[in-house]
Amino acid sequence: MARTSLKALDIPEGVTLENHQGVITFTGKLGNLSLEIHEDVDINKEDDSISFSPNKETKESLAITGTMRALTANCMQGVATGFEKKLEINGVGYRAVLEGSSINLSLGFSHPVKHDLPEGVTAELPSNTEIILRSMDKQLVGQVAAEIRDYRPPEPYKGKGVKYADERIIRKESKKA
Protein backbone atom coordinates (compact mmCIF):
# COMPACT_ATOMS: atom_id res chain seq x y z
CA MET A 1 0.00 0.00 0.00
CA ALA A 2 1.36 3.42 -0.95
CA ARG A 3 0.45 5.26 2.28
CA THR A 4 0.37 8.65 0.58
CA SER A 5 -2.17 9.68 3.20
CA LEU A 6 0.66 9.91 5.73
CA LYS A 7 2.70 12.41 3.66
CA ALA A 8 2.52 16.03 4.76
CA LEU A 9 0.85 18.66 2.57
CA ASP A 10 2.63 21.96 2.04
CA ILE A 11 0.38 24.96 2.64
CA PRO A 12 0.51 27.30 -0.39
CA GLU A 13 1.55 30.90 0.10
CA GLY A 14 -1.42 33.15 0.77
CA VAL A 15 -3.54 30.35 2.28
CA THR A 16 -4.31 30.25 5.99
CA LEU A 17 -5.83 27.36 7.93
CA GLU A 18 -7.81 27.44 11.14
CA ASN A 19 -8.81 24.25 12.97
CA HIS A 20 -11.84 24.52 15.27
CA GLN A 21 -13.02 21.24 16.81
CA GLY A 22 -12.67 19.09 13.70
CA VAL A 23 -13.59 21.76 11.12
CA ILE A 24 -10.79 23.28 9.05
CA THR A 25 -11.44 26.70 7.53
CA PHE A 26 -9.31 27.65 4.52
CA THR A 27 -8.86 31.31 3.60
CA GLY A 28 -7.20 32.43 0.39
CA LYS A 29 -7.37 35.09 -2.28
CA LEU A 30 -10.46 33.53 -3.90
CA GLY A 31 -12.49 33.15 -0.69
CA ASN A 32 -13.21 30.79 2.18
CA LEU A 33 -13.93 27.07 2.29
CA SER A 34 -14.49 24.80 5.27
CA LEU A 35 -14.08 21.05 5.61
CA GLU A 36 -15.30 18.80 8.41
CA ILE A 37 -12.65 16.25 9.34
CA HIS A 38 -13.71 12.68 10.12
CA GLU A 39 -13.41 11.56 13.76
CA ASP A 40 -10.99 8.73 12.84
CA VAL A 41 -8.39 11.23 11.58
CA ASP A 42 -5.89 13.25 13.62
CA ILE A 43 -4.49 16.52 12.24
CA ASN A 44 -0.96 17.76 12.88
CA LYS A 45 -0.27 21.33 11.72
CA GLU A 46 3.26 22.68 11.62
CA ASP A 47 4.34 26.11 10.38
CA ASP A 48 4.01 25.56 6.64
CA SER A 49 2.60 22.03 6.34
CA ILE A 50 -0.27 19.88 7.55
CA SER A 51 -0.25 16.11 8.02
CA PHE A 52 -2.88 13.50 8.76
CA SER A 53 -2.75 10.24 10.67
CA PRO A 54 -5.38 7.63 11.51
CA ASN A 55 -6.23 7.33 15.20
CA LYS A 56 -7.43 3.71 14.84
CA GLU A 57 -5.60 0.73 13.39
CA THR A 58 -8.22 -0.29 10.80
CA LYS A 59 -8.30 -0.29 7.01
CA GLU A 60 -11.30 2.03 7.02
CA SER A 61 -9.51 4.56 9.20
CA LEU A 62 -6.48 4.58 6.90
CA ALA A 63 -8.74 4.94 3.87
CA ILE A 64 -10.65 7.88 5.33
CA THR A 65 -7.31 9.49 6.25
CA GLY A 66 -6.31 9.45 2.58
CA THR A 67 -9.69 10.87 1.63
CA MET A 68 -9.36 13.72 4.14
CA ARG A 69 -5.86 14.47 2.84
CA ALA A 70 -7.11 14.65 -0.75
CA LEU A 71 -10.09 16.85 0.19
CA THR A 72 -7.79 19.17 2.14
CA ALA A 73 -5.43 19.44 -0.84
CA ASN A 74 -8.40 20.30 -3.08
CA CYS A 75 -9.61 22.98 -0.66
CA MET A 76 -6.14 24.55 -0.45
CA GLN A 77 -5.79 24.61 -4.23
CA GLY A 78 -9.34 25.92 -4.58
CA VAL A 79 -8.88 28.99 -2.38
CA ALA A 80 -5.43 29.66 -3.88
CA THR A 81 -5.95 29.17 -7.64
CA GLY A 82 -9.40 27.63 -8.20
CA PHE A 83 -10.55 24.95 -10.62
CA GLU A 84 -11.91 25.06 -14.14
CA LYS A 85 -13.66 22.66 -16.50
CA LYS A 86 -13.90 23.20 -20.24
CA LEU A 87 -16.78 21.88 -22.33
CA GLU A 88 -17.14 21.78 -26.11
CA ILE A 89 -20.37 21.65 -28.07
CA ASN A 90 -20.28 19.82 -31.42
CA GLY A 91 -23.15 19.70 -33.90
CA VAL A 92 -24.88 21.80 -36.54
CA GLY A 93 -26.94 24.48 -34.81
CA TYR A 94 -25.73 23.50 -31.34
CA ARG A 95 -24.67 26.56 -29.33
CA ALA A 96 -24.63 28.18 -25.91
CA VAL A 97 -25.45 31.72 -24.77
CA LEU A 98 -24.69 33.19 -21.35
CA GLU A 99 -27.62 35.08 -19.85
CA GLY A 100 -26.75 36.47 -16.43
CA SER A 101 -26.14 33.51 -14.12
CA SER A 102 -27.60 30.90 -16.47
CA ILE A 103 -26.54 29.22 -19.69
CA ASN A 104 -29.07 28.89 -22.51
CA LEU A 105 -28.24 25.82 -24.63
CA SER A 106 -29.54 24.98 -28.10
CA LEU A 107 -28.89 21.25 -28.44
CA GLY A 108 -31.21 20.09 -31.19
CA PHE A 109 -34.30 19.74 -29.03
CA SER A 110 -37.61 21.43 -29.88
CA HIS A 111 -36.96 23.82 -26.98
CA PRO A 112 -33.90 25.59 -25.59
CA VAL A 113 -32.35 24.17 -22.41
CA LYS A 114 -31.71 26.70 -19.65
CA HIS A 115 -29.20 25.68 -16.97
CA ASP A 116 -28.96 27.92 -13.89
CA LEU A 117 -25.49 28.12 -12.38
CA PRO A 118 -25.26 27.62 -8.61
CA GLU A 119 -23.66 30.23 -6.40
CA GLY A 120 -19.88 29.94 -6.50
CA VAL A 121 -19.65 28.83 -10.14
CA THR A 122 -18.93 31.28 -12.95
CA ALA A 123 -19.11 30.61 -16.67
CA GLU A 124 -17.29 32.13 -19.60
CA LEU A 125 -18.09 31.52 -23.26
CA PRO A 126 -15.13 32.38 -25.54
CA SER A 127 -17.25 31.24 -28.49
CA ASN A 128 -20.79 29.92 -28.81
CA THR A 129 -19.48 26.33 -28.82
CA GLU A 130 -17.11 26.55 -25.84
CA ILE A 131 -18.00 26.77 -22.15
CA ILE A 132 -15.45 27.39 -19.38
CA LEU A 133 -16.72 26.82 -15.83
CA ARG A 134 -14.72 28.15 -12.87
CA SER A 135 -15.09 27.69 -9.12
CA MET A 136 -13.00 27.25 -5.98
CA ASP A 137 -14.98 24.08 -5.11
CA LYS A 138 -13.71 21.16 -7.20
CA GLN A 139 -16.74 18.97 -6.54
CA LEU A 140 -19.20 21.73 -7.45
CA VAL A 141 -17.55 22.68 -10.75
CA GLY A 142 -17.33 19.00 -11.74
CA GLN A 143 -20.98 18.43 -10.86
CA VAL A 144 -22.15 21.44 -12.92
CA ALA A 145 -20.03 20.30 -15.89
CA ALA A 146 -21.51 16.79 -15.65
CA GLU A 147 -25.07 18.17 -15.50
CA ILE A 148 -24.50 20.28 -18.63
CA ARG A 149 -22.92 17.31 -20.43
CA ASP A 150 -25.90 15.08 -19.48
CA TYR A 151 -28.32 17.20 -21.52
CA ARG A 152 -26.77 15.83 -24.74
CA PRO A 153 -23.80 13.46 -24.27
CA PRO A 154 -21.65 12.94 -27.37
CA GLU A 155 -22.91 10.21 -29.65
CA PRO A 156 -20.44 7.72 -31.15
CA TYR A 157 -21.26 8.09 -34.87
CA LYS A 158 -20.67 11.79 -35.59
CA GLY A 159 -19.56 13.00 -32.15
CA LYS A 160 -22.46 15.44 -31.83
CA GLY A 161 -23.26 16.66 -28.33
CA VAL A 162 -21.59 18.23 -25.31
CA LYS A 163 -18.22 16.82 -24.32
CA TYR A 164 -15.35 17.70 -22.02
CA ALA A 165 -12.52 19.47 -23.85
CA ASP A 166 -10.04 16.67 -23.04
CA GLU A 167 -12.51 13.83 -23.66
CA ARG A 168 -11.78 11.39 -26.48
CA ILE A 169 -14.82 9.95 -28.20
CA ILE A 170 -14.40 6.51 -29.74
CA ARG A 171 -16.17 6.66 -33.08
CA LYS A 172 -18.18 3.81 -34.56
CA GLU A 173 -18.44 2.98 -38.21
CA SER A 174 -21.89 3.49 -39.67
CA LYS A 175 -23.94 0.52 -40.87
CA LYS A 176 -23.37 -0.63 -44.41
CA ALA A 177 -26.13 -1.68 -46.74
Secondary structure as UniProt FT lines:
FT   HELIX           4..6
FT   STRAND          9..10
FT   TURN            13..14
FT   STRAND          16..20
FT   TURN            21..22
FT   STRAND          23..28
FT   TURN            29..30
FT   STRAND          31..36
FT   TURN            39..40
FT   STRAND          41..45
FT   STRAND          49..54
FT   HELIX           59..80
FT   STRAND          83..90
FT   TURN            92..93
FT   STRAND          95..99
FT   TURN            100..101
FT   STRAND          102..106
FT   STRAND          113..116
FT   TURN            119..120
FT   STRAND          122..124
FT   TURN            128..129
FT   STRAND          130..135
FT   HELIX           138..151
FT   TURN            156..158
FT   STRAND          161..164
FT   TURN            165..166
//
